[in-house]
Amino acid sequence: MLLVTGITGHTGRYFLQELINHKYEGPIRCIVRETSDTSMLDNSGLNIEKVYGDIHNEAFLDEVTMGVDEIVHIINIRHTLRVLKAAIKNDVKRIVSVHTTGIYSKFRIASEEYVIIEKKIKDILSKNDISMTILRPTMIYGDVCDRNMSKFIKMVDRFKIFPVINHGKSLIQPVNARDLGKAYYDVLMMPVEKAKSEYILSGEKPITMLEAFKLISNNLGKKTTFISFPLGFGVIMARVLKGITLGKIDYVERVQRMSEDRSFSHEEATADFGYKPESFEVGIAREVKEYLGRL
């Protein structure tokens, strides 16, 4: 049996679509919330068992991992340790877990928690007989429900004058959720002995932040003026905003990371399972079109 977390989420829905496209034949147990839209699951035609519960609850995780052979854990790196412990307790053979390239950030606020979690994971894996492959997407985009480009699209659409940090020259490599869904499926289908312990899943190629913003502006049909601000000024403004909103709006980390390069090679994924992400130009044009269609 296959257990999946986060299957109704942004990238999880594209993983589900891959299972549907390939007519996955085995039983699939999906952890979902009471508030989740499960219509895609219900109409999938697959052998799906929905289980409702709280992934924070160790007793619940212990119960849902019974009889499971493989796990695709998509929902959040912060839940991985609990999932891993339950999997070991119930003799699960393999886990494919979605984490982040944020672990490589030079800013401690962005990476420290991830480093601590993965250090604990490595220690547990070294003492137990279970296979685990960690997948590391870069900045995820692809639909107006994403938490990255959708926000930039709204901002560029709203403001004729748009601020960028350090001339927008830092590199990013956004990856489309559609490509991630395919990658999750391809890794799951790989023989355990051939899969590496981790793969970076990045977009087709690096682009600068300014290039990304200009593509958004062009697809919106806007004439946007981009003005550069130093990183320090941006961080100060983000902290002021955080203070004014009593922490409800916290963009400090986002602003800091806009000054560092976030481009990563996916050559190992390409070599091992044919990973070939689409271009950002194609993906962002589709997302802007979706955004405009909802206005």
Secondary structure per residue as TSV (DSSP state, phi and psi in degrees):
chain	resnum	aa	ss	phi	psi
A	1	M	-	360.0	143.8
A	2	L	E	-103.6	129.5
A	3	L	E	-106.7	133.3
A	4	V	E	-127.7	132.6
A	5	T	E	-106.6	146.3
A	6	G	S	74.0	23.1
A	7	I	T	-74.3	-17.8
A	8	T	T	-96.0	3.6
A	9	G	S	-83.0	-171.6
A	10	H	H	-58.2	-60.4
A	11	T	H	-80.1	-25.9
A	12	G	H	-61.0	-36.4
A	13	R	H	-64.2	-34.3
A	14	Y	H	-76.3	-29.7
A	15	F	H	-65.9	-43.5
A	16	L	H	-59.1	-41.1
A	17	Q	H	-61.9	-36.4
A	18	E	H	-66.2	-40.1
A	19	L	H	-61.2	-40.5
A	20	I	H	-66.8	-47.3
A	21	N	H	-59.7	-36.3
A	22	H	T	-94.2	4.4
A	23	K	T	52.7	53.5
A	24	Y	-	-54.7	128.3
A	25	E	-	-96.9	-20.5
A	26	G	S	-78.0	166.6
A	27	P	-	-71.0	140.1
A	28	I	E	-126.0	123.1
A	29	R	E	-103.4	123.6
A	30	C	E	-116.9	126.4
A	31	I	E	-84.8	121.5
A	32	V	E	-133.6	158.7
A	33	R	-	-86.7	159.5
A	34	E	T	-61.9	-28.6
A	35	T	T	-91.1	-1.9
A	36	S	S	-71.7	145.8
A	37	D	-	-82.4	107.7
A	38	T	-	-103.8	16.5
A	39	S	H	-60.0	-37.3
A	40	M	H	-67.1	-36.9
A	41	L	H	-65.5	-46.2
A	42	D	H	-62.9	-31.5
A	43	N	T	-102.8	12.6
A	44	S	S	-73.6	-27.1
A	45	G	-	79.9	4.0
A	46	L	S	-94.9	166.0
A	47	N	-	-83.2	79.9
A	48	I	E	-110.5	134.0
A	49	E	E	-112.9	119.0
A	50	K	E	-91.0	132.5
A	51	V	E	-124.9	131.5
A	52	Y	E	-102.3	130.5
A	53	G	-	178.1	-179.6
A	54	D	-	-104.8	117.4
A	55	I	T	-67.5	-13.9
A	56	H	T	-73.8	-18.5
A	57	N	-	-86.5	112.6
A	58	E	H	-65.4	-35.0
A	59	A	H	-65.0	-39.0
A	60	F	H	-64.6	-45.7
A	61	L	H	-62.8	-37.6
A	62	D	H	-61.3	-40.9
A	63	E	H	-68.7	-45.3
A	64	V	H	-76.6	-15.5
A	65	T	T	-90.5	-3.7
A	66	M	T	-67.4	130.2
A	67	G	T	79.1	8.4
A	68	V	-	-93.3	137.8
A	69	D	S	-97.3	-40.1
A	70	E	E	-136.2	150.6
A	71	I	E	-128.7	133.6
A	72	V	E	-111.6	108.5
A	73	H	E	-102.4	106.9
A	74	I	-	-106.4	-29.3
A	75	I	S	-61.6	-46.1
A	76	N	-	-173.7	136.0
A	77	I	G	-59.6	-27.1
A	78	R	G	-69.3	-14.0
A	79	H	G	-100.4	-3.7
A	80	T	H	-62.0	-41.4
A	81	L	H	-60.9	-42.7
A	82	R	H	-65.6	-41.8
A	83	V	H	-63.4	-44.0
A	84	L	H	-61.9	-45.2
A	85	K	H	-63.3	-41.2
A	86	A	H	-66.4	-38.1
A	87	A	H	-63.2	-43.9
A	88	I	H	-64.6	-41.2
A	89	K	H	-60.9	-32.6
A	90	N	T	-108.2	19.7
A	91	D	T	59.6	36.2
A	92	V	-	-67.6	139.7
A	93	K	-	-83.7	-31.1
A	94	R	E	-153.9	144.4
A	95	I	E	-129.3	133.6
A	96	V	E	-110.7	115.4
A	97	S	E	-121.0	130.7
A	98	V	E	-91.1	116.9
A	99	H	-	-114.9	-130.9
A	100	T	-	-160.1	152.3
A	101	T	G	-79.1	-4.0
A	102	G	G	-59.4	-19.1
A	103	I	G	-64.0	-20.5
A	104	Y	G	-91.2	0.7
A	105	S	-	-62.7	142.8
A	106	K	S	-77.7	-11.2
A	107	F	S	-91.2	121.2
A	108	R	H	-57.9	-37.6
A	109	I	H	-61.0	-27.9
A	110	A	H	-89.4	-26.9
A	111	S	H	-116.0	-22.3
A	112	E	H	-57.1	-47.0
A	113	E	H	-61.3	-41.8
A	114	Y	H	-65.2	-40.2
A	115	V	H	-61.9	-43.8
A	116	I	H	-62.8	-45.5
A	117	I	H	-61.5	-47.1
A	118	E	H	-71.5	-27.8
A	119	K	H	-64.5	-41.6
A	120	K	H	-66.8	-38.4
A	121	I	H	-61.7	-46.9
A	122	K	H	-60.9	-37.8
A	123	D	H	-65.2	-43.2
A	124	I	H	-65.6	-43.4
A	125	L	H	-63.3	-34.2
A	126	S	H	-67.5	-17.9
A	127	K	T	-109.5	0.8
A	128	N	S	-137.3	155.5
A	129	D	-	-95.6	81.1
A	130	I	-	-147.4	140.7
A	131	S	E	-93.4	139.1
A	132	M	E	-141.6	132.0
A	133	T	E	-119.2	123.8
A	134	I	E	-97.6	128.7
A	135	L	E	-106.0	133.7
A	136	R	E	-120.5	90.7
A	137	P	E	-70.7	152.7
A	138	T	-	-86.4	-151.9
A	139	M	S	-62.7	117.8
A	140	I	E	-89.1	134.2
A	141	Y	E	-144.8	-172.4
A	142	G	S	136.1	-23.1
A	143	D	S	-146.8	163.1
A	144	V	T	-66.6	-9.2
A	145	C	T	-87.7	-4.7
A	146	D	S	-70.7	164.8
A	147	R	S	-102.8	10.4
A	148	N	S	-119.4	-84.0
A	149	M	H	-64.9	-29.1
A	150	S	H	-61.5	-35.7
A	151	K	H	-70.6	-39.6
A	152	F	H	-66.2	-37.3
A	153	I	H	-60.6	-46.2
A	154	K	H	-62.8	-40.1
A	155	M	H	-68.6	-44.8
A	156	V	H	-65.5	-34.9
A	157	D	H	-67.4	-31.7
A	158	R	H	-84.8	-37.0
A	159	F	-	-111.2	131.1
A	160	K	S	-75.9	-29.8
A	161	I	E	-110.4	122.0
A	162	F	E	-121.6	125.7
A	163	P	E	-80.3	141.5
A	164	V	E	-129.6	153.1
A	165	I	E	-92.2	129.7
A	166	N	G	50.1	47.8
A	167	H	G	64.9	12.9
A	168	G	G	63.3	27.7
A	169	K	-	-89.3	-7.3
A	170	S	-	-68.6	148.8
A	171	L	E	-92.1	139.5
A	172	I	E	-130.5	165.5
A	173	Q	-	-144.6	67.2
A	174	P	-	-58.2	142.1
A	175	V	E	-118.3	134.7
A	176	N	E	-77.5	139.3
A	177	A	H	-57.8	-30.5
A	178	R	H	-63.0	-41.9
A	179	D	H	-67.5	-32.7
A	180	L	H	-68.9	-41.9
A	181	G	H	-57.0	-42.4
A	182	K	H	-65.1	-41.7
A	183	A	H	-65.3	-42.1
A	184	Y	H	-57.3	-44.7
A	185	Y	H	-65.8	-45.8
A	186	D	H	-61.9	-40.0
A	187	V	H	-67.8	-40.8
A	188	L	H	-58.9	-37.4
A	189	M	H	-79.7	-12.7
A	190	M	S	-69.2	142.8
A	191	P	-	-58.8	138.1
A	192	V	G	-53.3	-41.3
A	193	E	G	-70.1	-16.4
A	194	K	G	-96.9	-17.4
A	195	A	S	-78.9	135.6
A	196	K	-	-76.8	169.1
A	197	S	S	-72.7	-19.8
A	198	E	E	-159.4	154.0
A	199	Y	E	-139.2	138.4
A	200	I	E	-88.3	132.5
A	201	L	E	-117.7	92.6
A	202	S	-	-109.4	172.9
A	203	G	-	-72.2	-179.2
A	204	E	S	-55.8	-48.4
A	205	K	S	-157.4	160.5
A	206	P	-	-71.5	145.6
A	207	I	E	-137.4	161.2
A	208	T	E	-81.5	159.1
A	209	M	H	-57.7	-41.3
A	210	L	H	-63.8	-41.1
A	211	E	H	-61.0	-40.4
A	212	A	H	-63.9	-44.9
A	213	F	H	-64.2	-38.4
A	214	K	H	-66.9	-37.2
A	215	L	H	-64.1	-40.4
A	216	I	H	-62.5	-46.9
A	217	S	H	-59.9	-45.2
A	218	N	H	-63.1	-41.4
A	219	N	H	-70.4	-24.5
A	220	L	H	-81.1	-13.5
A	221	G	T	75.2	28.9
A	222	K	-	-102.1	158.5
A	223	K	-	-113.5	92.0
A	224	T	-	-98.8	136.0
A	225	T	E	-99.2	123.4
A	226	F	E	-101.2	126.7
A	227	I	E	-117.9	129.6
A	228	S	E	-86.8	139.7
A	229	F	E	-128.0	146.6
A	230	P	-	-67.2	155.1
A	231	L	H	-56.6	-44.6
A	232	G	H	-56.6	-41.8
A	233	F	H	-65.2	-41.3
A	234	G	H	-63.5	-40.3
A	235	V	H	-65.6	-41.7
A	236	I	H	-60.4	-45.5
A	237	M	H	-64.2	-38.4
A	238	A	H	-65.5	-38.3
A	239	R	H	-70.8	-35.5
A	240	V	H	-63.2	-45.2
A	241	L	H	-61.8	-40.2
A	242	K	H	-62.9	-40.9
A	243	G	H	-67.4	-43.6
A	244	I	H	-62.0	-37.4
A	245	T	T	-93.4	10.0
A	246	L	T	55.9	39.3
A	247	G	T	85.1	-2.2
A	248	K	S	-69.4	-33.6
A	249	I	S	-113.9	106.5
A	250	D	-	-122.3	98.0
A	251	Y	-	-107.8	12.1
A	252	V	H	-57.9	-50.7
A	253	E	H	-63.2	-41.6
A	254	R	H	-59.9	-43.8
A	255	V	H	-66.0	-44.4
A	256	Q	H	-58.5	-44.2
A	257	R	H	-73.6	-15.6
A	258	M	T	-70.8	-9.0
A	259	S	T	-98.5	-6.6
A	260	E	S	-112.6	150.4
A	261	D	-	-71.2	133.2
A	262	R	B	-128.1	55.3
A	263	S	-	-113.5	134.1
A	264	F	-	-141.0	141.8
A	265	S	-	-76.8	139.9
A	266	H	-	-112.1	26.1
A	267	E	H	-62.6	-33.0
A	268	E	H	-67.8	-39.0
A	269	A	H	-65.8	-38.1
A	270	T	H	-65.7	-43.0
A	271	A	H	-68.3	-38.6
A	272	D	H	-87.1	-35.2
A	273	F	H	-141.1	22.8
A	274	G	-	70.4	28.5
A	275	Y	-	-62.0	124.6
A	276	K	-	-144.1	86.7
A	277	P	-	-72.3	151.3
A	278	E	-	-75.4	165.8
A	279	S	-	-72.8	152.9
A	280	F	H	-65.6	-34.2
A	281	E	H	-56.9	-43.2
A	282	V	H	-70.9	-45.9
A	283	G	H	-65.7	-41.8
A	284	I	H	-73.6	-31.9
A	285	A	H	-62.3	-40.8
A	286	R	H	-64.7	-42.7
A	287	E	H	-69.1	-40.4
A	288	V	H	-64.0	-38.9
A	289	K	H	-62.1	-40.9
A	290	E	H	-64.1	-42.7
A	291	Y	H	-60.3	-46.8
A	292	L	H	-65.3	-32.6
A	293	G	H	-69.9	-15.8
A	294	R	T	-98.4	-4.3
A	295	L	-	-74.0	360.0
